[in-house]
Amino acid sequence: MIKDTLLYLGKAIAFGLVMAAIILVANRLMDDDLAHFGNHTTSKRMSFHTSVRAAAPAVVNIYNLVSAPNRPLNQPKLQGLGSGVIMRKEGYILTNYHVVRKADEIVVALQDGRKFTGVEVVGLDPDTDLAVLKIEGEKLPTVHVDLESSPNVGDIVLAIGNPYNIGQTITQGIISATGRNGLSSNGYLDFIQTDAAINAGNSGGALIDTTGSLIGINTAAYQLGNEGGGHGINFAIPIQLAYTIMDKLIKDGRVIRGALGVSGEELDPYMAQMLNIPNLRAVIINAMDPQGAAAAAGLRVGDVIVKYQGEAVTGSNMLLDRIAETAPNTKVTLQVVRNGKLLDMPVVMGEKAVNYGTNN
């Protein structure tokens, strides 16, 4: 009888210990789940606050003013507005050419409340729709730039600017495409396409990645005829190109480009095969400036350019880039096909004139 009683008590105690252990483990798991939930809803929530806080102070508002003698006290009139990005602590600002085009006076406003008048125009480049301004100030905020990083389709991006002069605004989207060309009149640009909203006043502002690094200068919303905005089709100039142009404008006040004095178009594969063109890639000259470098060297309309300085021509954009990158008065060799024969034509490069009267 005593033995049965002890056995019964032992089973009861063992059962109680097991249940207590189960309850302790369950409570611990519940606490962990609650802690995880709490972290997820607070510290783990998705936010671009850090990247915006790093880049936004360097994005400025730009006001393009023109003289207006008929206004009270001859106050200047607002002709246009846009944005810009402070690139260097010395006060160099990168923006769009069309933002400051034909301005009699430029006013730059920082996000910390400072305003600068008498802004210096360091240089303008209509061909890439870029301009460099300079302000004089202390402890100017600058944006981080990583020239080694390349944007990829699908990357999240943020556009920062001053749309419609309502104040600094952040819009978010993704990179829809890269290397978009043929959208400017001269072919120098390979745009980043994004669905982040870029409205009037955003031009010249920053396109940043989620680390706060500048990857492009916002420039345009695509428009077809009179249909208005592009409904999520917006463009930015890649920072690698913008940075190169900025350096040239700071150094020379303008971008010095070579020029052949020709225009041309890519051969389609059928015509290239008929003309026995290597790699089926070439550019045929369809118009020529009679006073240009190509005409002086003896090139003709109908000549097919297959090599530039020994490098195979892979398309009109590639050829245009090589020509633009060549300093004026440099002697180069073009290999052309004329009447089925390969000819090496030496050409002394001319200089491309800058037209400040038109926008891209």
Buried (B, 14 or more C-beta within 10 A) or exposed (E): EEEEEEEEEEEEEEEEEEEEEEEEEEEEEEEEEEEEEEEEEEEEEEEBEEBBEBBBBBBBBBBBBEEBEEEEEEEBEEBBBBBBBBBBEEBBBBBBBBBBBEBEBBBBBBBEEEEBEEBBBBBBBBBBBBBBBBBEBEEBBBBBBEEEBEBEEEBBBBBBBBBEEEEBBBBBBBBBEBEBBEBBEBBBBBBBBBBBBBBBBBBBBBBBBBBBBBBBBBBBBBEEEEEEBBEBBBBBBBBBBBBBBBBBBBEEEEBBBBBBBBBBEBBEEEBBEEBEBBEBBBBBBEEBBEEBBBBBBEBEBEBBBBBBEEEEBEBBBBBBBBBBEBEBEEEBEBBBBEEEEEEEBEBEBBEBEBEEEEEB
